[in-house]
């Protein structure tokens, strides 16, 4: 039984997600060590551990329970174990500050999509977010991955002149991820087998260099160059990644970028100005492309070739009077694909098209004023339209979003060292906008769009004893 008007929809069961909830627990532990070997040589190390687990669920109206109920409770159960360590050695000599270090991390990740029976109406208590969840009638699929990452770096910060500094170095990277499906129920996944295997990302020499020149008074020029490598990402088989639908691709290469940036900065008490231009040359750009209908969508993970990204950022902060600060920034970005894509025998001419999901223009403004223990802040953001298809034939509109906040700190309250009141209004003008996009298709508007949050009021009270 659906709410009034739902029967007019073509997909009433998909118009609402019932009992959607999530529960997650995280435990973090770390140990820091710092030791001065000599007055010029310093050693630092960090050991850390992160344990996480959670349930992500909703009541699924497309699958029936063994009890006869026309729906089930679908629960994604995940766990993460992350263990790692860093160690670095710094040596100061003359105008040089030389550093070298290593980082190692092991990550164990599991995800299982399990189905739990709901009772027939009036014959039991429906399952909800509180669980317990220990008796699934099936596991649709389960995934497990183990990742080992090792990085080494060597760098030198060189003070060439009092107003001219150089920073140069490189890092080496080796990341191996092995895993994939551990369980599969073809009745629910529609796949006879799910992907499993191992991929390695390796880069022996990833250099970076930067120059910083301070001239005249408050003026600064800078230049940066770096080469980066991205390890393969992983998630469930439906999510569009290197362990994608049917079989893990064997012809993938890791994404590589060559990054160039040049800029100017002026900084004084009444005025701060920042202007920078950048260019990013992507090699082997990997993209997730959603195909199929909205209800029966699946993702393909393919190499779309090279991509060129040009951009510019400009920001100005003005402090006209004491306690008043006004900030404005503009960002422009043009990212275009370098070659066409062939999918299911069809050639899609995406070469020269703008990158899906990225706005070309972003504007941000912020005004903040404080008086004694009170502060008032107004913030506004603009994001231009975003394409939701690689062919650029469908898009979501741009939008403005404003936030207003205020806080006041009280003093001289008995038994309290401090009491602070914070009030805020998110989406001040109640703008309707698309916040999230659930994937990008080659052509057309076939994706899930998530409505942005409406106007919301927040308040909090902080006390320190």
PyMOL commands that set and color helices and strands:
alter all, ss='L'
color gray80, all
select helices_A, chain A and resi 6-8+12-14+186-189
alter helices_A, ss='H'
color red, helices_A
select strands_A, chain A and resi 18-36+41-60+72-93+96-117+138-161+164-184+196-215+219-229+256-267+271-283+286-291+298-303+307-318+324-337+341-343+346-348+361-371+374-383+386-387+395-396+399-410+418-426+434-438+448-451+456-464
alter strands_A, ss='S'
color yellow, strands_A
deselect
rebuild
show_as cartoon
